[in-house]
């Protein structure tokens, strides 16, 4: 234990020296606190007092509240955030609207809105911190979370949640990396040996439901679930209907490969669960074997979010309140599936990372 504490103290001291950022607070909707709050629109954040209340801006005219009604075309517009990579995972940039094709339940759609998504990142880090396997994964998640901070910019918002038998908000949404560092370093011994991955994921999706901007969840977990009230089918139904990309980093790969007992019965299913969360939402899943892979992985997470294209279309399909399947392709000028060439001139396929569907607005809801 003394060795672990000594190691964390050295790591924390190094990161605080390297990454110090002036503190800035933002209210976050904590569980059981009544109506949920959300981060502000992704514009420069207003300064806030220690109590969380906004300071009054000097001599500004009052801004009228937004209208309560909306135009129907706005309510039916579907936005899809898309990232394109080659088959080796290298992100492609410089694409335009003509390089994308969308179908809604198999019917081609006209892309009306197109823009590279340059908004700051709003991310919840959802970290398993349990005593399973003697607390091995709890300490591992702690150590692995530090490199994420190097991938963030001062404009990005991040919150830290942990889960075992229950979830706990360790740090509210903040742009201050020091808060995250201190929270990670303060996690000593996990309290429980359970892991409620499904409940924690569903809870976090609900908290992000009304948040605007480029939002995402980063799950650091083994993929096991031992204590959730919801089952896998219920979780997948909500995940596939969400517009929040989920990125997953599996923590059990090295133990499964190198330990005589492996990572336990059901580890393959645990991996598949994390992979499915990512695939359904347009995210990505990694299963690193070595700790040295973590900086590159977190840089890739930030790269995915900073290299997204936002595509918008008004569905020509019925507004029936049901789930619609989406398919997004990257195409060339002739309408063929896009390929790229490597340095040796060898053709590579491209892969589009986007959510696989959306819930259509019921026609009655627009009246």
N, C-alpha and C positions, 0 to 999 in steps of 0.2 A: 504493500500500500504506500509506504514512504517513497519507494522508487517511482510509482505512478504519479504521486503528487509532485515529486521533484521534477519529473519529465514535463508534466503539464505546466508547472511554473515557468520552466525555461521557454517552452513553446509560447505561452501567453505573453511573456515579457518581450520576446522577439516580435510577435505580431502586433502588440500594442505600439512598439517603437516604430514599426514599419508602416502601420495602417491607420494611425490615429486620425479621427475625424471629429470635428466639433459635434456635440450631442444635439439631437433634434427629435422631439417626441411626436408621436401621432397616435390617436386613440384607435384601438382595435376591438372588434366585437368579441369579448370573452364569453365562454360558455356560461349559461345560466345567469346572464346579466341583463335579460330582457331583450328588447329590439336590438338587432345587430347593426353595428356601425361599419363603415367601409373606408378605405383610404381615399383621399381626395382625388379629383381628376388629376391626371398626370401632367401637371404644370408645376412651376416652382412652388413648393409648399409654403404656406404662410407661417410666419414665426409664431411660436406658442409659448405660453407661460408654463411654469412647472406644473400647474394644475391641469394643463391640457386645453385651456381656453385660448382662443385666438386673440391676439392683441389688435386693438382698433387701428385701422389704417387712417392716416391723417387726411382730412379734407377730401374725401371721395364721395361722389354722388352715390346714393343707394342704388343697388342693382335690383331690378324687378324680378320677382320669382318666375320660374319657367311656367309656361301654360300647362294646365292640367290635362288637356286633351292632346292627341297626336294624330298626324295624318296617317291614313291606313297604310300607305306605301312604306312609311317608316317602321310601322309595327311588323311588317312582313319581310323586311330586308334581312337577309341572312349573311353574316360575315364569317369568313373562314380564314384562319391564320395558317399559312403554309410555309414550310421550309423544304428546300430541294437539296438533295445530296447526290453524289455519285455512289456507286455500289460499295465503295470503300469508306463511306461516311464523310467525305470532304464536302463542305457546304458550297453550293453554287450561288453566285451573286450576279447582278446585272441583267436579270430577266425582266420582261415587260408583260403587259396584259395578254398579248397575243401568244405568249408561251404557256398559257394555262387553259385547260378545258375542264368544265365542271358538269357532272350529271347529277340530277336529283331523282332518285328512284328510277334510274336508267334514262331519264329524259334530259337532253342537253339544255343548259341554261346560259343566258346571256350575262356575262360579267359586266356589271355597270360601274362598280367601284373598284379601284385598284390603287394600291400604294404600298411602298416599302414601309414596314412597321418600325418606327424609330422611337417609340415611347419608352420611357424608363421601365425597368423590370419591376414587377410587384410579385414577390415570391414568398411562399410559405415553405420552410424547411420542416418536414415532418419526420422526426427521427425516432426510431425504436431504441428504447433505453430500458432493458429488462435484465433480469438475472439468469435468463436461459443460458445454458452452457457455462454456468459458473460466472455469469456476468461478462463473458468474453465479448459478446456483441455490443453490450452497453459501452464498454471502454473503447471498442473499435469505432463505433459511431461517433463518439466524442472526438477521437483523434482525427477521423476522416472529415469531420465537418469544418475544420479550420481552413483547409485550402480553398473552400468556397469563397471566403472573404476576398481573396486575391482577384477573383473573377468579377467582383461587383464594382460599380462606379459610385461616386458620391450621389448620383441622382436616383439610384435604385433603392427600392423599399424591400425590406426582408423581415419576416417574422419567424420565430423559432418555436416549434411545438414538439413535445416528446410524448410518447405513448408506451404504455405497458398494459396494466389492467385498466387504466383510464388515461385520458389525454390531459396534458397540462401545457398552458401557454407560458413558455419560459421568457420570451421577449415579444412585446407588442411590435407592430410594424414600425420600423425605424430605418433611418439612413445612417445611423451611427454604428460603425462596425465594432467599436469598443464594447457596446452593449451585448452584441452577439458573442464576442470573445469571452467576456466575463461570465455570461450565462453558460457557455460550454464548459469553461474551466470550473464552474461551481458544481457541476454534476459529478458527484463522487460515487456513491454506491446505489445501484438501482433498488427500488423498494419491492418490486414484484417480479415474478418469473413468467407472467403472462404477456400476450401481445395481441391487442385488439386492432389489428391493421384495418379491417373492414370498417368498423365504427369510426376510427380516427380519420380515414379517408373520406367517408361520407360527411362527417361533421365539418371537415375543412372545405369540401366542395360547397356545402351549404353556406358557410361563412363568406366564401368568395363569389357567391351567386350574383350579387348586385354590384360587385366591384368592377369599375370600368378600366380600360387600358389593357396592357400586356401582362396578364396574370398567369401564374403557374404554380404547381406544387412540385417540390423535390422530395421524394421519399427515400430515406436511408433506412433500409430494413432487410431482414432475412427473407421476407415474403410469407413467413408463417403467420397464421391467425389461430389463436387458442381461446379467445374469450369474448368475441364480438356477439352482440345481440342479432346482428344482421348476417345472413349467409352470403356465399359468393354470388349466387344468381341475383339477389337483391342489390348487391354492390355493383355488379357489372351493368345492371339496367340503368342505374343512376350515372355511373361513369360514362357510358356511351352517349348519354343525353347531355352531358356537360360540354361547355365550351372552354374548359380549363385544361390545357395540356399538362400531363403528368409525366415527370421524368423520374426514373427509378434507378437507384444504385443498390444492387444486391450485395449483402455483406457476408454471405455464407460460402462463397465459391472456394476460397483458399482452404477453409476448414474441411469442406466436402472432398477436396482433392488430396489433401495431405494428412488428414487425421485418420487413424485406423478405423474409427467409428463413423467417419464422415459427418455430414451436417444433420443426419437424422432421417428417419422415415418421412417421406412426403416432401423432401427438399425439391425434387423435380417439379412437383405441383406448385410449391411456393415460388419457384423461379417463373413458372408459367403465369402465375397470377400477376406478378410485377410486369412481365412482358406484355400481358393483355391490357393492363391499365394504360401502359404507354402507347400501345398500338391503337387502341380505341380513341385516344384523345389527341393524337398527333405528336406525342412525346417520343421518348427513346429510353431504352433500358440498357444498363451496363452491368456486367458481372466481373469486376476486376479480381485478379488473383494476387496482385501485389500492391502494397500501399503506395509505391512510387507512381502508380497509374492515376491516383486521385487528382493531382493538379490538372492533368490533361482532360480528365472527365468533366471537372467543374468548368473549365474553359469551354468545353464543348457545349455544356448546358447553356452558358451565357451566349455562346455563338449561335446556337439554335434560335434563341429568343431575339437576338439582335439582328438576325438575318431573315426574319419572317417577312412574307408578303401577305397583306390583308386583301382578300378578294370578297367582293360583295355582289349579291344577285337577289332579285325579287323573284321568288319561285313561280314558275308557270304551273306547278302541280297543285292539287287541291289543298286548301288550308283546312285540314281535317283534324288538327290536334293530335296527330299520330306521329310516330317516329319515322323519319325519312332517311334513307341511305344516301350518303354522298360519296362521290368518287372524283378525285382531282388528279388530272394527268398533266405532266409537263410535256409540251410538244414543240416541234421546230416550226419553221416558217411554212412548211408544206403540210403541217398537221400531223406529222408522224411523231411517234414517241421520241422524246428528246434523248440524244446520246451525246457523250463528250469523249474527247480523246486525251489519253495520258501523254506523258513526255515522249513516249516511244511510238505514238500514233495509234495505239490500240484503243478500240472503241469500248466505252463503258456505259452501262445502263444508268439511268437516273432513278432516284427513289423520291417520291413525294410524301412528306410527313404532314398529315392533316387529320382532323377528326373525321370519323367515319359516318357521322350522321347528325341530325338535329331534330328537335321536337317542333313540328309545325304549329303555328298559331291557329287555334280554332276559329272558324269564320264567325261564330257567334260572339267571340271576344272582341272583334273589331267593330261591332255595331254599337 
